[in-house]
């Protein structure tokens, strides 16, 4: 029987419907809708009524799709935005009432672990160890591993940095002003230094690891890099994004207005306002770990949840 996972993110809601096979998933439906649940969350600390309304409308459509595909069970999860919003508990109950399923709110560590599980499933056999980076709208998870002989992470850290959060904090003009660009770049750099410099011990050597980047920022940047007029998941998953290409793209994004960015091949127009912050964050993470390229994964949290819950 088909099973479903719904990932309710700060920026995007994703539905995965599939049938579990012995070592893989037979994908029946995989759909993402940019909904911006976390709109103005950094300023207000509450989900806005219009953001909740948009989200419920999408979730109702996803529920109808699940019914059409005869899904046996739906597992819905909320991530960073639910951890931050003061009215998250009320919204969870609203979703239960309106849609018939109740999302569970993942902690930062739980989110990181299932993202790692997805990356390990697809890229672990090819590499000895992974550094997995999941840049979301409201947080970024960085996971290393696995522990030798076990499919568990070595280390997990969830950072309060995301493409939506950074954009709302630092970007005030369209196109971004030179001062705001410098503040955004400096804010990312200082935050990574504060969170990561003392997190890894002296024995940690990034060169022993393969860097894997997942979620919408990473897949979008790969699509732009490939000048992809129509998004092709198979061409994204496993592709390699070079740091030098990202370095060339960042000033192009910075000089454009949101409307001008929307015309770029590979860029979903609804990501146009937040993609610069996401690109700067990914570039800074690659620099921190001294990586000249990253492998891109199109199969993030939703796949990790599916593997964990439906493939014992």
The 8 nearest C-alpha neighbors of each residue, nearest first, counted from 0:
[[1, 71, 18, 2, 70, 69, 19, 17],
 [2, 0, 18, 70, 17, 71, 16, 69],
 [1, 3, 70, 72, 71, 17, 16, 18],
 [4, 2, 16, 73, 15, 72, 74, 17],
 [3, 5, 74, 15, 75, 73, 14, 301],
 [6, 4, 75, 14, 13, 74, 7, 76],
 [5, 7, 13, 76, 12, 301, 8, 75],
 [8, 6, 12, 77, 76, 5, 11, 13],
 [9, 7, 11, 10, 12, 78, 6, 77],
 [8, 10, 37, 136, 80, 36, 137, 35],
 [9, 11, 35, 136, 8, 34, 33, 36],
 [12, 10, 33, 8, 34, 32, 9, 35],
 [11, 13, 7, 32, 6, 8, 31, 33],
 [14, 12, 31, 6, 5, 30, 32, 11],
 [13, 15, 5, 30, 29, 4, 31, 16],
 [16, 14, 29, 4, 3, 28, 5, 17],
 [17, 15, 3, 28, 27, 2, 26, 29],
 [18, 16, 26, 27, 1, 25, 2, 24],
 [17, 19, 1, 25, 24, 2, 0, 20],
 [20, 18, 24, 310, 25, 17, 23, 309],
 [19, 21, 23, 24, 22, 18, 25, 310],
 [20, 22, 23, 19, 310, 24, 311, 18],
 [23, 21, 20, 24, 19, 310, 120, 306],
 [22, 24, 20, 21, 19, 25, 306, 310],
 [25, 23, 19, 20, 26, 18, 17, 22],
 [24, 26, 18, 17, 19, 27, 20, 23],
 [27, 25, 17, 24, 28, 16, 18, 29],
 [28, 26, 17, 16, 25, 29, 18, 15],
 [27, 29, 16, 15, 26, 30, 17, 14],
 [30, 28, 15, 14, 16, 27, 31, 26],
 [29, 31, 14, 13, 28, 15, 32, 12],
 [32, 30, 13, 12, 14, 11, 33, 29],
 [33, 31, 12, 11, 34, 13, 30, 57],
 [34, 32, 11, 10, 35, 12, 31, 269],
 [33, 35, 11, 36, 10, 32, 54, 53],
 [36, 34, 10, 37, 38, 9, 33, 11],
 [35, 37, 50, 9, 38, 34, 10, 51],
 [36, 38, 9, 40, 35, 80, 39, 10],
 [37, 39, 40, 35, 36, 50, 47, 46],
 [40, 38, 42, 41, 43, 37, 167, 47],
 [41, 39, 44, 37, 43, 42, 38, 45],
 [42, 40, 39, 44, 43, 164, 167, 168],
 [43, 41, 40, 39, 44, 167, 168, 45],
 [42, 44, 40, 45, 41, 39, 46, 47],
 [45, 43, 40, 84, 41, 42, 85, 83],
 [46, 44, 84, 43, 85, 86, 40, 47],
 [45, 47, 84, 40, 48, 51, 86, 50],
 [46, 48, 50, 49, 45, 51, 38, 39],
 [49, 47, 51, 50, 52, 46, 53, 45],
 [50, 48, 52, 51, 47, 53, 46, 54],
 [51, 49, 36, 47, 53, 52, 48, 54],
 [50, 52, 54, 48, 49, 53, 55, 47],
 [51, 53, 49, 55, 54, 50, 48, 56],
 [54, 52, 50, 56, 51, 55, 49, 34],
 [53, 55, 51, 57, 52, 56, 58, 34],
 [54, 56, 58, 52, 57, 53, 59, 51],
 [57, 55, 59, 53, 54, 58, 52, 60],
 [58, 56, 60, 54, 59, 55, 61, 53],
 [57, 59, 61, 55, 60, 56, 62, 54],
 [60, 58, 62, 56, 61, 57, 98, 55],
 [61, 59, 63, 57, 58, 62, 64, 56],
 [60, 62, 58, 64, 63, 59, 65, 57],
 [63, 61, 59, 65, 60, 64, 58, 66],
 [64, 62, 66, 60, 61, 65, 67, 59],
 [63, 65, 67, 61, 62, 66, 68, 60],
 [66, 64, 62, 68, 70, 63, 67, 69],
 [65, 67, 69, 63, 64, 68, 70, 62],
 [66, 68, 64, 65, 69, 63, 70, 62],
 [67, 69, 65, 66, 70, 64, 1, 16],
 [70, 68, 66, 67, 65, 71, 1, 0],
 [71, 69, 1, 65, 2, 68, 72, 66],
 [70, 72, 2, 1, 0, 69, 73, 3],
 [71, 73, 2, 70, 3, 74, 1, 4],
 [74, 72, 3, 4, 75, 2, 71, 70],
 [73, 75, 4, 3, 5, 72, 76, 102],
 [76, 74, 5, 102, 4, 6, 73, 103],
 [77, 75, 102, 103, 6, 104, 7, 5],
 [78, 76, 104, 7, 81, 103, 105, 102],
 [77, 79, 105, 81, 8, 80, 104, 82],
 [80, 78, 82, 81, 137, 138, 83, 9],
 [79, 81, 9, 83, 82, 37, 78, 84],
 [82, 80, 87, 83, 79, 84, 78, 77],
 [81, 83, 79, 80, 84, 78, 104, 106],
 [82, 84, 80, 81, 79, 85, 44, 87],
 [85, 83, 45, 44, 87, 86, 81, 80],
 [84, 86, 45, 87, 44, 83, 88, 46],
 [85, 87, 89, 84, 88, 45, 90, 46],
 [86, 88, 90, 84, 81, 89, 85, 91],
 [89, 87, 91, 90, 86, 92, 85, 81],
 [90, 88, 92, 86, 87, 91, 93, 94],
 [89, 91, 93, 87, 92, 88, 94, 86],
 [92, 90, 88, 94, 93, 89, 87, 102],
 [91, 93, 95, 89, 90, 94, 96, 88],
 [94, 92, 90, 96, 95, 91, 97, 89],
 [93, 95, 97, 91, 92, 96, 98, 90],
 [94, 96, 101, 100, 99, 92, 93, 98],
 [95, 97, 93, 94, 99, 98, 92, 100],
 [98, 96, 94, 95, 93, 99, 55, 59],
 [99, 97, 94, 95, 59, 100, 96, 58],
 [98, 100, 95, 96, 97, 101, 94, 62],
 [99, 101, 95, 98, 102, 94, 73, 75],
 [100, 102, 95, 91, 94, 103, 75, 99],
 [103, 101, 75, 76, 77, 91, 104, 100],
 [102, 104, 76, 77, 105, 75, 101, 91],
 [105, 103, 77, 76, 78, 102, 81, 106],
 [106, 104, 78, 109, 110, 77, 103, 107],
 [105, 107, 109, 108, 110, 104, 78, 82],
 [108, 106, 110, 157, 109, 111, 105, 79],
 [107, 109, 111, 110, 106, 112, 155, 157],
 [110, 108, 106, 112, 111, 107, 105, 113],
 [111, 109, 107, 108, 112, 113, 105, 106],
 [110, 112, 108, 114, 109, 140, 113, 115],
 [111, 113, 115, 109, 114, 110, 108, 116],
 [112, 114, 303, 116, 115, 110, 111, 300],
 [115, 113, 300, 111, 117, 116, 299, 112],
 [114, 116, 112, 118, 113, 117, 119, 111],
 [115, 117, 113, 119, 303, 114, 118, 120],
 [118, 116, 303, 120, 114, 115, 119, 302],
 [119, 117, 115, 121, 120, 116, 122, 114],
 [118, 120, 123, 116, 122, 121, 117, 115],
 [119, 121, 117, 118, 123, 122, 116, 124],
 [122, 120, 118, 119, 123, 117, 124, 125],
 [123, 121, 119, 125, 124, 118, 120, 126],
 [122, 124, 119, 126, 125, 120, 121, 127],
 [123, 125, 122, 126, 121, 127, 119, 120],
 [126, 124, 123, 122, 127, 121, 128, 119],
 [127, 125, 123, 128, 124, 122, 209, 129],
 [126, 128, 123, 125, 208, 129, 124, 207],
 [129, 127, 208, 144, 126, 145, 209, 207],
 [130, 128, 209, 208, 144, 143, 210, 131],
 [129, 131, 143, 210, 142, 209, 208, 211],
 [130, 132, 211, 142, 141, 212, 129, 210],
 [133, 131, 141, 212, 140, 211, 213, 134],
 [132, 134, 213, 140, 139, 214, 212, 135],
 [135, 133, 139, 161, 214, 132, 216, 138],
 [136, 134, 161, 138, 137, 139, 133, 162],
 [135, 137, 161, 163, 162, 9, 10, 138],
 [136, 138, 161, 164, 79, 135, 9, 160],
 [139, 137, 161, 160, 159, 135, 158, 79],
 [140, 138, 134, 158, 133, 160, 135, 157],
 [139, 141, 157, 133, 111, 156, 132, 158],
 [142, 140, 132, 156, 131, 155, 157, 133],
 [141, 143, 155, 131, 130, 154, 111, 115],
 [144, 142, 130, 154, 153, 129, 152, 131],
 [145, 143, 152, 153, 146, 128, 129, 151],
 [144, 146, 152, 151, 150, 153, 147, 128],
 [145, 147, 153, 149, 144, 151, 152, 148],
 [146, 148, 149, 145, 150, 144, 151, 153],
 [147, 149, 146, 150, 145, 151, 144, 127],
 [150, 148, 146, 151, 147, 145, 152, 144],
 [151, 149, 145, 146, 152, 148, 116, 119],
 [150, 152, 145, 149, 146, 153, 144, 112],
 [153, 151, 144, 145, 154, 143, 146, 142],
 [152, 154, 144, 146, 143, 145, 151, 155],
 [153, 155, 143, 152, 142, 156, 144, 141],
 [154, 156, 142, 141, 108, 111, 143, 157],
 [155, 157, 141, 140, 158, 142, 108, 154],
 [156, 158, 140, 107, 139, 141, 108, 138],
 [157, 159, 139, 160, 138, 140, 156, 194],
 [160, 158, 138, 137, 139, 161, 157, 164],
 [161, 159, 138, 158, 139, 137, 165, 164],
 [162, 160, 137, 136, 138, 135, 164, 163],
 [161, 163, 277, 136, 276, 165, 273, 164],
 [164, 162, 136, 166, 165, 161, 273, 137],
 [163, 165, 161, 167, 137, 166, 162, 168],
 [166, 164, 168, 162, 167, 163, 161, 169],
 [167, 165, 170, 163, 168, 169, 164, 273],
 [166, 168, 164, 165, 169, 170, 163, 39],
 [167, 169, 165, 166, 164, 170, 41, 171],
 [168, 170, 166, 183, 167, 179, 165, 171],
 [171, 169, 166, 179, 167, 172, 175, 168],
 [170, 172, 169, 175, 173, 179, 167, 176],
 [173, 171, 175, 174, 170, 176, 179, 256],
 [174, 172, 175, 256, 257, 171, 176, 255],
 [173, 175, 256, 172, 255, 254, 176, 253],
 [174, 176, 172, 173, 170, 253, 180, 179],
 [177, 175, 179, 178, 172, 180, 174, 173],
 [176, 178, 180, 179, 181, 175, 182, 253],
 [179, 177, 181, 176, 180, 182, 175, 183],
 [178, 180, 182, 176, 181, 177, 170, 183],
 [181, 179, 177, 183, 178, 182, 184, 176],
 [180, 182, 184, 178, 179, 183, 185, 177],
 [181, 183, 179, 185, 180, 184, 186, 178],
 [184, 182, 186, 180, 181, 185, 169, 179],
 [183, 185, 181, 187, 182, 186, 180, 188],
 [184, 186, 188, 182, 187, 183, 181, 189],
 [187, 185, 183, 189, 184, 188, 182, 190],
 [186, 188, 190, 184, 185, 189, 191, 183],
 [187, 189, 185, 191, 190, 186, 192, 184],
 [190, 188, 192, 186, 191, 187, 185, 193],
 [191, 189, 193, 187, 192, 188, 186, 194],
 [192, 190, 194, 188, 193, 189, 195, 187],
 [191, 193, 189, 196, 190, 195, 194, 188],
 [194, 192, 190, 191, 195, 189, 196, 197],
 [193, 195, 191, 192, 190, 196, 198, 197],
 [194, 196, 198, 192, 191, 197, 193, 199],
 [197, 195, 192, 198, 194, 193, 199, 191],
 [198, 196, 195, 199, 194, 200, 193, 192],
 [197, 199, 195, 196, 200, 194, 156, 154],
 [200, 198, 197, 203, 201, 195, 196, 202],
 [199, 201, 202, 203, 198, 197, 196, 204],
 [200, 202, 203, 199, 204, 197, 198, 196],
 [201, 203, 200, 204, 199, 205, 207, 206],
 [204, 202, 201, 200, 199, 205, 207, 206],
 [203, 205, 206, 207, 202, 208, 201, 288],
 [206, 204, 207, 208, 288, 203, 289, 209],
 [207, 205, 208, 204, 209, 289, 290, 288],
 [206, 208, 205, 204, 128, 209, 127, 129],
 [209, 207, 128, 129, 206, 205, 130, 210],
 [208, 210, 129, 130, 128, 211, 126, 207],
 [209, 211, 130, 293, 129, 131, 294, 208],
 [212, 210, 294, 131, 293, 295, 130, 132],
 [213, 211, 132, 295, 217, 131, 133, 296],
 [212, 214, 296, 133, 217, 299, 295, 132],
 [215, 213, 133, 217, 216, 299, 134, 218],
 [216, 214, 218, 217, 219, 213, 135, 134],
 [215, 217, 219, 218, 277, 214, 220, 134],
 [216, 218, 220, 219, 215, 213, 214, 212],
 [217, 219, 221, 215, 220, 216, 222, 297],
 [220, 218, 222, 216, 221, 217, 215, 266],
 [219, 221, 223, 217, 222, 218, 224, 216],
 [220, 222, 224, 218, 219, 223, 240, 225],
 [223, 221, 265, 219, 225, 227, 220, 224],
 [224, 222, 265, 226, 220, 225, 221, 264],
 [223, 225, 221, 222, 226, 220, 244, 240],
 [224, 226, 222, 227, 223, 221, 265, 264],
 [227, 225, 223, 264, 224, 265, 222, 228],
 [226, 228, 265, 222, 225, 229, 264, 230],
 [227, 229, 264, 265, 226, 230, 222, 266],
 [230, 228, 227, 231, 265, 264, 222, 226],
 [229, 231, 227, 232, 228, 265, 222, 235],
 [230, 232, 234, 233, 229, 235, 227, 222],
 [233, 231, 235, 234, 236, 230, 297, 218],
 [232, 234, 236, 235, 231, 237, 297, 238],
 [233, 235, 231, 232, 236, 238, 237, 230],
 [236, 234, 232, 238, 233, 237, 297, 231],
 [237, 235, 296, 297, 233, 238, 295, 234],
 [236, 238, 295, 294, 296, 235, 239, 234],
 [239, 237, 235, 295, 236, 294, 234, 240],
 [238, 240, 294, 293, 295, 241, 292, 237],
 [241, 239, 293, 292, 221, 294, 242, 238],
 [242, 240, 292, 244, 243, 291, 239, 245],
 [241, 243, 245, 291, 292, 244, 246, 240],
 [242, 244, 246, 245, 241, 247, 291, 292],
 [245, 243, 247, 246, 241, 242, 248, 240],
 [244, 246, 248, 242, 247, 243, 249, 241],
 [245, 247, 243, 244, 248, 249, 242, 282],
 [248, 246, 244, 245, 249, 243, 250, 251],
 [247, 249, 245, 251, 246, 250, 244, 252],
 [248, 250, 252, 251, 246, 247, 253, 245],
 [251, 249, 253, 252, 248, 254, 247, 246],
 [252, 250, 248, 249, 253, 254, 255, 247],
 [253, 251, 249, 250, 255, 254, 275, 248],
 [254, 252, 250, 251, 255, 249, 175, 174],
 [253, 255, 251, 252, 174, 250, 256, 175],
 [256, 254, 252, 259, 253, 174, 260, 257],
 [255, 257, 174, 259, 173, 258, 260, 254],
 [256, 258, 260, 259, 271, 272, 261, 255],
 [259, 257, 261, 256, 260, 262, 271, 255],
 [258, 260, 256, 261, 257, 255, 262, 263],
 [261, 259, 257, 262, 263, 258, 271, 255],
 [260, 262, 268, 258, 259, 263, 271, 257],
 [261, 263, 260, 259, 264, 258, 268, 266],
 [262, 264, 260, 261, 266, 265, 223, 259],
 [265, 263, 228, 226, 227, 266, 223, 262],
 [264, 266, 223, 222, 227, 228, 226, 263],
 [267, 265, 264, 263, 268, 219, 223, 261],
 [266, 268, 269, 270, 265, 271, 261, 219],
 [269, 267, 261, 271, 270, 266, 262, 260],
 [270, 268, 267, 271, 33, 272, 261, 266],
 [271, 269, 268, 267, 273, 272, 274, 266],
 [270, 272, 268, 269, 274, 257, 261, 273],
 [271, 273, 270, 257, 274, 275, 269, 166],
 [274, 272, 162, 270, 275, 276, 271, 163],
 [273, 275, 277, 276, 271, 270, 278, 272],
 [276, 274, 278, 277, 273, 252, 279, 249],
 [277, 275, 279, 162, 278, 274, 273, 166],
 [276, 278, 162, 274, 280, 275, 279, 216],
 [279, 277, 275, 281, 280, 276, 274, 282],
 [280, 278, 282, 276, 277, 281, 283, 275],
 [279, 281, 277, 283, 278, 282, 276, 284],
 [280, 282, 284, 278, 283, 279, 285, 277],
 [283, 281, 279, 285, 280, 284, 278, 286],
 [282, 284, 286, 280, 281, 285, 287, 279],
 [285, 283, 287, 281, 286, 282, 280, 288],
 [286, 284, 290, 282, 288, 283, 287, 289],
 [287, 285, 289, 283, 284, 288, 290, 282],
 [286, 288, 284, 285, 289, 283, 290, 191],
 [287, 289, 285, 286, 290, 205, 284, 206],
 [290, 288, 286, 287, 285, 291, 205, 206],
 [291, 289, 285, 292, 288, 286, 293, 210],
 [292, 290, 242, 241, 289, 285, 293, 243],
 [293, 291, 241, 242, 240, 290, 239, 294],
 [294, 292, 210, 240, 211, 239, 295, 212],
 [293, 295, 239, 211, 237, 238, 212, 210],
 [296, 294, 212, 237, 238, 236, 211, 213],
 [297, 295, 213, 236, 298, 237, 212, 294],
 [296, 298, 236, 299, 213, 218, 235, 232],
 [299, 297, 296, 302, 117, 300, 213, 301],
 [300, 298, 114, 302, 301, 213, 214, 117],
 [299, 301, 114, 303, 302, 113, 304, 117],
 [302, 300, 304, 303, 299, 4, 6, 305],
 [303, 301, 305, 304, 300, 117, 299, 298],
 [302, 304, 117, 113, 300, 306, 116, 305],
 [305, 303, 307, 301, 302, 306, 113, 308],
 [304, 306, 302, 308, 303, 307, 309, 301],
 [307, 305, 310, 303, 304, 309, 308, 302],
 [306, 308, 304, 305, 309, 310, 303, 311],
 [309, 307, 305, 306, 304, 310, 311, 303],
 [308, 310, 305, 306, 307, 311, 19, 2],
 [311, 309, 306, 307, 308, 19, 305, 21],
 [310, 309, 307, 308, 306, 21, 19, 22]]
